[in-house]
Amino acid sequence: MPHMNINTAIFLEIFAGCIFMHFFMKMK
């Protein structure tokens, strides 16, 4: 398993959150 940097993990979490909110707003 590759080592994940904390900054990268935070970036991916925020990126996933933005995509989730985008689809959530579009469905709503």
C-alpha positions as CSV (number, residue, x, y, z in Angstrom):
1,M,0.0,0.0,0.0
2,P,1.6,3.3,-1.0
3,H,2.2,5.9,1.7
4,M,-0.3,8.8,1.4
5,N,0.7,12.3,2.4
6,I,-1.6,14.1,4.9
7,N,-1.9,17.0,2.5
8,T,-2.9,14.7,-0.3
9,A,-5.5,13.0,1.8
10,I,-7.0,16.3,2.8
11,F,-7.0,17.4,-0.8
12,L,-8.8,14.2,-1.9
13,E,-11.3,14.5,0.9
14,I,-12.2,18.1,-0.1
15,F,-12.2,17.2,-3.8
16,A,-14.6,14.3,-3.2
17,G,-16.8,16.5,-1.0
18,C,-17.0,19.1,-3.8
19,I,-18.0,16.5,-6.3
20,F,-20.6,15.0,-3.9
21,M,-22.1,18.5,-3.2
22,H,-22.1,19.2,-6.9
23,F,-24.2,16.1,-7.8
24,F,-26.3,16.6,-4.6
25,M,-27.3,20.1,-5.7
26,K,-27.9,19.0,-9.3
27,M,-30.2,16.2,-8.2
28,K,-32.0,18.5,-5.8
